[in-house]
Amino acid sequence: MEDLKEAGYETVFLDDLISFVDGKGTLPEKPVVVTFDDGYESNYIYAYPVLKEMGMKADISVIGYTVGRDTMPGTGQPITPHFTWAQAKEMYEAGVVRIHSHTYQLHQHKSTGDVTRKGVLKNPGEDFAAYVDLLRGDANQLNRMITDNLRYINKVYTYPYGLNDKLTESLLDNMGFRITITIDPGVNVIEAGNSDSLKLLKRISCDKNGLDIVELIREQSLL
């Protein structure tokens, strides 16, 4: 965060990108979006205080059915603790964090049980109508939770493992999601008046220690 700030980058929310595209807002000269996935309690314990102290912002995409949990629903298997809706509300009302969708219950991992599909993709041979109902129902369930707890309508969808196809993009667009996010590496060009520039956004991973984030942004910008 210090490196970004010293290099002149200003954090913005994903919703600010929507406002810019719609001609309802502006962006700073060097905007950057800080994102976290899953909704781990460590976001609240460690990231939130740093962001707040430095006057910076971040977007967190949560898995709905693990919010506030340290065990897997249904099995009781221990999982990495996730922050609660009360903690999410605190971060949101402080103007530091906004919460988005990483699916309600379609982010599967082999460490917590059998994996029945690849991210949110349609399974081979799966009934089309049943799949559409599944994806729509899952997305709507988490969006209702966000609205009930935080009082705003979420328009951002972060794909589990970044997996997507033309069908998921079409369905999510029809559901009103303005932004979709992948894990593909890269820098995004957001264009005023071009809603397509909000789709399949790329990111730069900071999972490893010692990465020079400013240099990575520069390198990706040149590609």
Disulfide bonds with the S-S distance in Angstrom:
none
